[in-house]
Amino acid sequence: STSLPEYFVVPSSLADQDLKLYSYSFIGRRMPLWSWNHPNGSALVRMANIKDVLQQRRIDQRICNAITRSHPLRSDVFKSDLDKCLPNIQEVQAAHIKLKQLCVNEPFDETEEKWLSSLENTRWLEYIR
């Protein structure tokens, strides 16, 4: 994938040939990417959707098992579909535009309460939280 970094971390139990094979199953060939690691062994892994619904369970299980085996406490993998709980890029961009308009165009002689309410209505603070 042209959108992935040149080097990235993968569980040692996944062979290179498995990664190459699985990469074709992900939208945009965006294989799971180990993004963050906590000292207790927890990890944040980002993963694109799998194209073939029939293959999804098998590939997903194989990758989750590899992640579990790499965890020092062998904890189960917790998965969350962020598409359902996070704003999309267009919503973030719209909120940013509203914030800029509020900060540049809105007069500050209004009451602080009204300005803070307008700030909240941009949803910018909610999104960056």
Backbone hydrogen bonds, N-H to C=O, Kabsch-Sander energy under -0.5 kcal/mol:
donor,donor_aa,acceptor,acceptor_aa,energy
4,L,1,S,-0.8
14,L,11,P,-1.8
15,A,13,S,-0.7
19,L,15,A,-2.2
20,K,16,D,-2.4
21,L,17,Q,-2.3
22,Y,18,D,-3.2
23,S,19,L,-2.2
24,Y,20,K,-0.7
24,Y,21,L,-0.7
25,S,22,Y,-2.2
26,F,22,Y,-0.7
26,F,23,S,-0.9
27,I,49,N,-2.7
29,R,26,F,-2.5
30,R,27,I,-1.4
31,M,29,R,-1.5
33,L,46,R,-3.4
34,W,9,V,-1.0
34,W,32,P,-0.5
35,S,33,L,-0.7
35,S,44,L,-2.9
36,W,44,L,-1.4
38,H,42,S,-3.1
41,G,38,H,-2.4
44,L,36,W,-2.5
45,V,43,A,-0.6
46,R,33,L,-2.7
48,A,30,R,-1.4
51,K,25,S,-3.5
53,V,51,K,-0.8
55,Q,52,D,-0.6
56,Q,52,D,-1.5
57,R,53,V,-0.7
59,I,55,Q,-2.6
60,D,56,Q,-2.9
61,Q,57,R,-2.4
62,R,58,R,-2.2
63,I,59,I,-2.5
64,C,60,D,-2.7
65,N,61,Q,-2.5
66,A,62,R,-1.8
67,I,63,I,-2.2
68,T,64,C,-2.6
69,R,65,N,-2.5
70,S,66,A,-1.2
71,H,67,I,-0.7
71,H,68,T,-1.1
74,R,71,H,-1.4
79,K,77,V,-0.6
82,L,80,S,-1.1
84,K,81,D,-1.3
86,L,82,L,-1.9
92,V,88,N,-1.9
93,Q,89,I,-2.4
94,A,90,Q,-2.4
95,A,91,E,-2.1
96,H,92,V,-2.1
97,I,93,Q,-2.2
98,K,94,A,-2.3
99,L,95,A,-2.2
100,K,96,H,-2.5
101,Q,97,I,-2.5
102,L,98,K,-2.3
103,C,99,L,-2.5
104,V,100,K,-2.3
105,N,101,Q,-2.6
106,E,101,Q,-0.9
106,E,102,L,-0.7
110,E,107,P,-0.8
115,W,111,T,-2.1
116,L,112,E,-2.8
117,S,113,E,-2.1
118,S,114,K,-2.3
119,L,115,W,-2.5
120,E,116,L,-2.4
121,N,117,S,-2.0
122,T,118,S,-0.8
122,T,119,L,-0.9
123,R,119,L,-0.5
123,R,120,E,-1.3
127,Y,123,R,-2.3
128,I,124,W,-2.5
129,R,125,L,-1.3
